[in-house]
């Protein structure tokens, strides 16, 4: 595995280009420039595997319904899932609530500052922990997400010969470059700049992240088990209980797929079943 060591002038040139783009093309979002770690965590959990434009209205709605970690920790799961409907991957909402419960129960309602401490919270992985620490507390952590990954592959791995394994590029090869080029005086804004550059880059060239070992094309939604799971939770967030045949009628999804989805949701303790009727597992 090649570990690229950048020269000082290479670092400066790269940083200057990213900063110049950002000054001219800076994106504004409700979750940017804030120091509330709870609000940052909400945005990061929503943005996972979800397009930014879909997140914008849901984030505003969520923060009105659950303005603090304590309010989310105290909310019934049915209410939590009702406000999450439309974002998909509903387990993210469960992980978010569990993390907030942990913060309120074991940290006095105060989110930890470091990446390592944040990663100890339930459902919080290395990227999310690093992002919350940096965006809320302006800490100089190293982390990688899809837009950041695209930027570094575009700049430093455009020649695949740089990857001496002859295989797809691993994040372990990118992380040293992120660390070397990190603007430690303003890491929060630097990562905003990287993400904005990466988002714009994908509009102009073939997605560089396709060269990444971590890249995975999202499976088709229509006809999937994900669609059936979302349909069940959407209906159950609107009514105390329902039978699968009722859900099938409303959602126009075949009963066999709903049954498979319901079985998994019960196993994950997201819903319960009694006498053929399903409900949110509050």
Buried (B, 14 or more C-beta within 10 A) or exposed (E): EEEBEBEEEBBEEBBEBBBEBBEEEEEEBBBBEBEBBBBBBBBBBBBBEBEBEBBBEBBEEBBEBBEBBBBBBBBEBBBBBBBBBEBBBBEBBBBBBBBBBBBBEEBEBEBBBBBEBBBBBEBBEBBBBBBBBBBBBBBBBBBBBBBBBBBBBBBBBEEEEEBEEEEBBBBEBBBBBBEBBBBEEEBBBBBBBBBBBBBBBBEEEEBBBEBBBBBEEEEEEEEBEBBBBBBBBBBBBEBEBBEBEBBBEEBEBEBEBBEEBBEBBBEEEBBBBEEEEBBBBE
